[in-house]
Amino acid sequence: MRPDAEHRADATSLRQRLRHVYWIGGGSGAGKSTIAHRIAARNGLQVYGTDEVMPDHARRSSPDDAPYLEQFKAMDMGERWLNRSPETMLETFHWFRGEGLDLIVEDLLQAPPETGVVAEGFRLLPRLVQPLLADPVQAVWLLPTPEFRVAAFERRGTTWDIPRKTKDPARARQNLLERDRMFTDRLAEETTRLGLRAIEVDTMLGEDDLADQVAHAFGL
């Protein structure tokens, strides 16, 4: 078999092996975890939260596989959140670069295929998830408005979790919010360009309505 044909065959096989996975990506604070658990409970599915396995994936990553992670680990809190522009923070954040996605796939392949899985988290980037989809309807990205994101963090009480660990919490908070805004804008551009489903999440959209929209998009 020619190398290009072999590559296509491997990609097709991987998509088939992940047919049982529904993907919910999106910006920070969009409610991905809440919606994933609601849909899973309604349909007898499991939930795979990519945020929860980040420490494990960081341990399993090598410097060669995750150079941006290595740079991030070497920084102090000021270097991470104060001394760099939000643009630089966006471009160099390891999970935004797709580092560790191979470990997400590795974990998902271990789940029994007869049991459906809802994978959720901001690490599920459209350009990287698209090649894994047997059917495009199996993926949705939630795009929070800036107002919704702030309100969500305030409800959770996590608005200042990272900023208060720096010498200038107000500036760190603003940097983080701006970085996340730009990340959400990038997700909107990618999903549009790739023809993937995205749902804007604002303060007028309730959790039940959002869960219904996502389930409908999945065909559930």
Secondary structure, 3 states (H helix, E strand, C coil): CCHHHHHHHHHHHHHHHCCCEEEEEECCCCCHHHHHHHHHHHHCCEEEECCCCHHHHHHHCCCCCCHHHHHHHCCCHHHHHCCCCHHHHHHHCCHHHCCCHHHHHHHHHCCCCCCCEEEECCCCCHHHHHHHCCCHHHEEEEEECHHHHHHHHHHHCCCCCCHHHCCCHHHHHHHHHHHHHHHHHHHHHHHHHHCCEEEEECCCCCHHHHHHHHHHHHCC
